[in-house]
Amino acid sequence: MSYNPSHVRAFLGAAEMALFESSFGERLKALAPADLQRRIVRARTLRDKNRDLLRRQKLQTRARTGSKTGRTGHANERTAKKAVAFDEALKRFEAQAAAAKKAAAKKAAAKKRPAKKVSAGKAPAKKAVAKKTLPGKSSASRAASAKVARPRRLIPAATVLREALEKKHAVEAERAAGAAPSHHTKGSAGATGVAPGGLGPTTPAVRSKVVASRMHEANLEHIQGHTSTQVRQAQAKRDQRG
């Protein structure tokens, strides 16, 4: 049976008890290598001392009692227990020292191990990162959704009017010089609708551009759409009333 601290408290002194308790658990693992070696020497000395004392006590008991073993009585029982207790403590100290030595050798071997060399011409390969794609969408649909619809840009009304007036003045200057107009058919004032010495009427294309540009600038398209809806609804009510 192995001894534990509660067993040996009855026959060990205070210093011997501290040595025995330090051979267990976390206290044993926390010992520095130098402290561990000192305890190994101390435990071996106490074990050998109690073994020699037990041998002498047996001889004295045998001579006194005539017993061949020398175990008669309780005189040498305390010494025998001490010898066994310190022998167990010594074995635990030695096992811990061997484990610590093995761990230190393994750590030293790991430090001496050469690191892997990377060739100068080759860089470490980078892991390819997969592009995340949205489920249910093809590349064509994604490209189409990426494009942002640009709003339709209208020419300002002032620019349209200025260009129209410049064209009219150019036509009238050609007429005054006796040359045929480049943008109108030849004919009299009745055929072209332009009075002599004056400006001709604005063409429908110019007027539509001016109206569309002004409506866009003033946001009249939305307002007129709303107004026309109201007008149609009011007319429908009047038609129903008869």
Summary of the structure (lengths in Angstrom):
residues: 242
radius of gyration: 57.9
end to end distance: 120.5
largest distance: 168.5
contacts: 503
relative contact order: 0.06
helix: 64%
strand: 0%
